Amino acid sequence: MTTAPAPSSDVEGAAPRRGLGYVAAVGALVFWGGQAVIAKGIELDPLPLVFFRIWLAVVWSVGMLYLTGGRLSGALLRRCLLGGIAFGLDLVLFFTALKLTTVANTTVIASLQPVLLVFAAPLLFHEKIKVHEILLAAVAIVGVVLVVFGATGLPEWSARGDVWALATLFAWTGYFMASKAARAHLSAVEFTAGATLIAAVVVSPFAALSGQDWGPPTAANWFWIAMMAIGPGWAGHYLMNWALGHVPIWFGGCVALASPVASAVMAALFLDERVTLLQGLGMAVTVASLIAMTVIGALLTATPAPAPAVAADP
């Protein structure tokens, strides 16, 4: 297991790492944007789907850990425990909400992390939130609210599903905070593998006791479950976990805000889910805010700053 170095004085390497961190976070957004659309199209009940998806992700992520020279250990799993529990609960809640309400509402509500992170980041990680960051996050949240209200009345919408999505928000935020804390001691590959394994253990009893239909999945369903496990399930989480070792946690949360926009557009294209005018306006506001935050954050990387303590990544 990789041990975190002391805070680095290598100022020259800090800015490029932060710049790559912004790029990695946006890359995670691309993978996560497609997850809800793939899941919606798979003809399986939510918890069996989560079970198959997470255990395939375990095989892949642990395999990547060993291929990069790492290994599972008790110490690694202890550092991943809180993140893995939060991740597992997030999966159970998210996929249940997804089957009950629209793709847009599920992903939008679950991505309202900046509301919680604005308070958590200064207290837990001593990150300074600047005025322009708060304002842009607030504008992005307004866009998210427009997406939610724009969906009311649509045939796919359900208030019960929105409540499940709200519960997902708290689990998802807990996962982000646990990832940020663990990255001071573990590489992104290590944390992704450990948290995914623990999440699978958390998900399994919920799936086993759910009484839901277990299929069996068709060959086509197995293919899409595997794609979901490797793409959004591993690559998306790896990229965000790597990014959180180099960028402020609030930025990761704000990037996640744009994931619903990508999901809603894909759902309209591939699942024929309607996007109302109000939803379209909300998506535009959210994307514009994210672009502004990304550009400002990239410009600020030109100013040398001490690098945070973070475990080495392969």
C-alpha positions as CSV (number, residue, x, y, z in Angstrom):
1,M,0.0,0.0,0.0
2,T,1.3,3.4,-0.9
3,T,1.9,5.8,2.0
4,A,1.3,9.5,1.6
5,P,4.3,11.7,1.4
6,A,4.6,14.8,3.5
7,P,3.2,17.9,1.9
8,S,5.3,18.5,-1.1
9,S,7.5,21.5,-1.7
10,D,7.7,20.7,-5.4
11,V,5.7,23.7,-6.4
12,E,6.5,23.2,-10.1
13,G,4.6,19.9,-10.2
14,A,1.5,21.2,-8.3
15,A,-0.1,23.3,-11.0
16,P,0.1,20.7,-13.8
17,R,-1.4,18.1,-11.4
18,R,-4.2,20.4,-10.6
19,G,-4.8,21.1,-14.3
20,L,-4.9,17.3,-15.0
21,G,-7.2,16.9,-12.0
22,Y,-9.8,19.3,-13.6
23,V,-9.6,17.2,-16.8
24,A,-9.9,13.9,-14.9
25,A,-13.0,15.2,-13.1
26,V,-14.7,16.2,-16.4
27,G,-13.7,12.8,-17.8
28,A,-15.6,11.1,-14.9
29,L,-18.6,13.2,-15.8
30,V,-18.6,11.7,-19.3
31,F,-18.7,8.2,-18.0
32,W,-21.2,8.8,-15.3
33,G,-23.5,10.6,-17.7
34,G,-24.2,7.4,-19.6
35,Q,-24.8,5.2,-16.5
36,A,-28.4,6.1,-15.9
37,V,-29.3,5.7,-19.6
38,I,-27.8,2.2,-19.8
39,A,-29.4,1.1,-16.5
40,K,-32.8,2.4,-17.6
41,G,-32.6,0.3,-20.7
42,I,-31.7,-3.0,-18.9
43,E,-34.7,-5.2,-18.3
44,L,-33.9,-6.1,-14.7
45,D,-35.2,-5.1,-11.3
46,P,-33.0,-2.4,-9.7
47,L,-31.3,-4.4,-6.9
48,P,-30.4,-7.5,-8.9
49,L,-29.0,-5.0,-11.5
50,V,-26.9,-3.3,-8.8
51,F,-25.7,-6.7,-7.5
52,F,-24.4,-7.8,-10.9
53,R,-23.0,-4.4,-11.8
54,I,-21.0,-4.0,-8.6
55,W,-19.5,-7.5,-8.5
56,L,-18.3,-7.2,-12.1
57,A,-16.8,-3.9,-11.1
58,V,-15.1,-5.6,-8.2
59,V,-13.4,-8.1,-10.5
60,W,-12.2,-5.4,-12.8
61,S,-11.0,-2.9,-10.1
62,V,-9.2,-5.5,-8.0
63,G,-7.7,-6.9,-11.2
64,M,-6.4,-3.4,-12.1
65,L,-5.0,-3.0,-8.5
66,Y,-2.9,-6.2,-8.9
67,L,-1.9,-5.3,-12.4
68,T,-0.5,-2.0,-11.2
69,G,1.5,-3.7,-8.4
70,G,-0.9,-3.2,-5.5
71,R,-2.6,-5.7,-3.3
72,L,-5.6,-5.9,-1.0
73,S,-4.8,-5.7,2.7
74,G,-6.6,-5.1,6.0
75,A,-5.1,-1.7,6.3
76,L,-6.2,-0.7,2.8
77,L,-9.8,-1.9,3.4
78,R,-10.0,-0.1,6.8
79,R,-9.1,3.2,5.0
80,C,-11.8,2.5,2.4
81,L,-14.5,1.4,4.9
82,L,-16.5,4.6,5.2
83,G,-16.3,5.3,1.5
84,G,-17.3,1.8,0.5
85,I,-20.3,1.8,2.8
86,A,-21.4,5.2,1.4
87,F,-20.8,4.0,-2.1
88,G,-22.9,0.8,-1.6
89,L,-25.8,2.7,-0.1
90,D,-25.6,5.2,-2.9
91,L,-26.0,2.4,-5.5
92,V,-29.0,0.9,-3.7
93,L,-30.8,4.2,-3.4
94,F,-29.8,5.5,-6.9
95,F,-30.9,2.5,-8.9
96,T,-34.2,2.3,-7.0
97,A,-34.9,5.9,-7.7
98,L,-34.0,5.5,-11.3
99,K,-36.6,2.8,-11.8
100,L,-39.3,5.0,-10.1
101,T,-38.8,8.5,-11.7
102,T,-37.2,10.2,-14.6
103,V,-33.5,9.9,-15.5
104,A,-33.2,13.7,-15.3
105,N,-34.7,14.0,-11.8
106,T,-32.8,11.0,-10.4
107,T,-29.4,12.2,-11.5
108,V,-30.1,15.9,-10.9
109,I,-31.2,15.5,-7.3
110,A,-28.4,13.1,-6.5
111,S,-25.9,15.6,-7.8
112,L,-26.7,18.5,-5.6
113,Q,-23.5,18.0,-3.6
114,P,-22.2,21.6,-3.7
115,V,-25.0,22.5,-1.3
116,L,-23.5,20.2,1.3
117,L,-19.9,20.5,0.2
118,V,-19.8,24.3,0.6
119,F,-20.3,23.7,4.3
120,A,-18.2,20.5,4.6
121,A,-15.1,21.5,2.6
122,P,-13.9,24.4,4.9
123,L,-14.7,22.4,8.1
124,L,-13.2,19.0,7.1
125,F,-10.6,19.8,4.5
126,H,-9.7,23.4,5.3
127,E,-10.5,24.4,1.7
128,K,-11.1,28.1,1.2
129,I,-14.3,28.7,-0.8
130,K,-14.1,31.9,-2.8
131,V,-17.0,34.2,-3.5
132,H,-17.1,33.6,-7.2
133,E,-17.1,29.8,-6.5
134,I,-20.1,30.1,-4.3
135,L,-22.0,32.3,-6.8
136,L,-21.3,30.0,-9.7
137,A,-22.3,27.0,-7.7
138,A,-25.5,28.7,-6.7
139,V,-26.3,29.5,-10.4
140,A,-25.6,25.8,-11.3
141,I,-28.0,24.7,-8.5
142,V,-30.7,27.0,-9.9
143,G,-30.3,25.2,-13.2
144,V,-30.7,21.9,-11.5
145,V,-33.9,23.1,-9.8
146,L,-35.3,24.1,-13.2
147,V,-34.6,20.6,-14.5
148,V,-36.5,19.0,-11.5
149,F,-39.5,21.3,-11.8
150,G,-39.6,20.9,-15.5
151,A,-40.1,17.2,-15.1
152,T,-43.3,17.4,-12.9
153,G,-46.3,16.1,-14.8
154,L,-44.3,13.9,-17.2
155,P,-45.5,10.3,-17.3
156,E,-42.1,9.0,-16.1
157,W,-42.0,11.3,-13.0
158,S,-42.7,10.1,-9.5
159,A,-42.5,12.0,-6.2
160,R,-41.6,8.8,-4.4
161,G,-38.7,8.3,-6.8
162,D,-37.6,11.9,-6.1
163,V,-37.5,11.1,-2.3
164,W,-35.2,8.1,-3.0
165,A,-33.0,10.3,-5.1
166,L,-32.8,12.8,-2.2
167,A,-31.6,10.0,0.1
168,T,-29.0,9.2,-2.6
169,L,-27.6,12.8,-2.4
170,F,-26.5,12.2,1.2
171,A,-24.8,8.9,0.5
172,W,-23.1,10.3,-2.6
173,T,-21.8,13.3,-0.7
174,G,-20.5,11.0,2.0
175,Y,-18.6,9.0,-0.6
176,F,-17.0,12.1,-2.0
177,M,-15.8,13.2,1.4
178,A,-14.5,9.7,2.2
179,S,-12.6,9.6,-1.1
180,K,-11.0,13.0,-0.5
181,A,-9.8,11.9,3.0
182,A,-8.6,8.5,1.8
183,R,-6.5,10.0,-1.0
184,A,-4.0,11.4,1.5
185,H,-3.0,7.8,2.2
186,L,-4.1,5.7,-0.9
187,S,-3.7,6.0,-4.6
188,A,-6.8,6.3,-6.8
189,V,-6.4,2.6,-7.9
190,E,-6.2,1.4,-4.3
191,F,-9.2,3.4,-3.1
192,T,-11.3,2.5,-6.1
193,A,-10.7,-1.2,-5.6
194,G,-11.1,-1.2,-1.8
195,A,-14.3,1.0,-1.8
196,T,-15.8,-1.0,-4.7
197,L,-15.3,-4.3,-2.8
198,I,-16.8,-3.0,0.4
199,A,-19.7,-1.5,-1.6
200,A,-20.4,-4.9,-3.1
201,V,-20.6,-6.4,0.4
202,V,-23.0,-3.7,1.5
203,V,-25.2,-4.1,-1.6
204,S,-25.4,-7.9,-1.5
205,P,-27.8,-8.4,1.5
206,F,-30.1,-5.7,0.2
207,A,-30.3,-7.4,-3.2
208,A,-30.7,-10.9,-1.7
209,L,-33.6,-9.9,0.6
210,S,-35.3,-7.6,-1.8
211,G,-37.6,-10.2,-3.3
212,Q,-37.1,-8.7,-6.7
213,D,-36.9,-10.6,-10.0
214,W,-33.3,-11.9,-10.7
215,G,-33.8,-12.6,-14.3
216,P,-31.7,-14.4,-15.5
217,P,-30.2,-11.5,-17.6
218,T,-30.1,-12.0,-21.4
219,A,-26.8,-12.0,-23.3
220,A,-27.5,-8.4,-24.3
221,N,-28.2,-7.4,-20.7
222,W,-24.9,-9.1,-19.6
223,F,-23.0,-7.0,-22.2
224,W,-24.5,-3.7,-21.0
225,I,-24.1,-4.6,-17.4
226,A,-20.4,-5.3,-18.1
227,M,-20.0,-2.0,-20.0
228,M,-21.7,-0.2,-17.0
229,A,-19.3,-1.9,-14.6
230,I,-16.1,-1.1,-16.5
231,G,-17.1,2.4,-17.8
232,P,-19.1,4.4,-15.2
233,G,-18.4,1.8,-12.5
234,W,-14.6,1.7,-12.6
235,A,-13.3,4.3,-15.1
236,G,-15.6,7.1,-13.8
237,H,-14.8,6.5,-10.2
238,Y,-11.1,6.1,-10.8
239,L,-10.9,9.4,-12.7
240,M,-12.8,11.2,-10.0
241,N,-10.8,9.6,-7.1
242,W,-7.6,10.6,-8.9
243,A,-8.9,14.1,-9.4
244,L,-9.9,14.5,-5.7
245,G,-6.2,14.0,-4.8
246,H,-5.3,17.2,-6.7
247,V,-8.4,19.5,-6.9
248,P,-10.7,21.0,-4.2
249,I,-13.6,18.7,-3.3
250,W,-16.1,21.4,-4.1
251,F,-15.0,21.2,-7.8
252,G,-15.7,17.5,-7.9
253,G,-19.2,18.1,-6.6
254,C,-19.8,20.9,-9.1
255,V,-18.6,18.7,-12.0
256,A,-21.1,16.0,-10.9
257,L,-23.8,18.6,-11.3
258,A,-23.4,18.4,-15.1
259,S,-23.8,14.6,-15.1
260,P,-27.6,14.9,-15.1
261,V,-27.4,17.2,-18.1
262,A,-25.5,14.5,-20.1
263,S,-27.9,11.8,-18.8
264,A,-31.0,13.7,-19.7
265,V,-29.7,14.4,-23.2
266,M,-28.8,10.8,-23.7
267,A,-32.2,9.7,-22.3
268,A,-34.0,11.9,-24.8
269,L,-31.9,10.5,-27.7
270,F,-31.9,6.8,-26.8
271,L,-35.0,6.3,-24.5
272,D,-37.4,8.9,-26.0
273,E,-37.8,10.6,-22.6
274,R,-39.1,14.1,-23.2
275,V,-37.0,17.2,-22.2
276,T,-39.3,20.2,-21.5
277,L,-38.3,23.8,-22.3
278,L,-37.8,24.5,-18.6
279,Q,-35.5,21.5,-18.3
280,G,-33.5,22.6,-21.4
281,L,-33.1,26.0,-19.8
282,G,-31.9,24.5,-16.6
283,M,-29.4,22.3,-18.4
284,A,-28.0,25.3,-20.2
285,V,-27.6,27.2,-17.0
286,T,-25.9,24.3,-15.3
287,V,-23.4,23.7,-18.2
288,A,-22.6,27.4,-18.5
289,S,-21.8,27.6,-14.7
290,L,-19.6,24.5,-14.9
291,I,-17.7,25.9,-17.9
292,A,-17.1,29.1,-16.0
293,M,-15.8,27.3,-12.9
294,T,-13.6,25.1,-15.1
295,V,-12.1,28.0,-16.9
296,I,-11.5,30.1,-13.7
297,G,-10.0,27.0,-12.0
298,A,-7.7,26.3,-14.8
299,L,-6.5,30.0,-14.9
300,L,-5.9,29.9,-11.1
301,T,-3.6,26.9,-11.6
302,A,-1.0,29.3,-13.1
303,T,-0.5,30.7,-9.6
304,P,2.0,28.5,-7.7
305,A,0.6,26.9,-4.5
306,P,1.8,24.2,-2.2
307,A,0.8,20.8,-3.3
308,P,-1.6,18.9,-1.0
309,A,-0.5,15.7,0.7
310,V,-1.6,12.9,-1.6
311,A,-0.6,9.3,-2.2
312,A,1.4,8.6,-5.4
313,D,-0.7,7.5,-8.4
314,P,0.6,5.0,-11.0
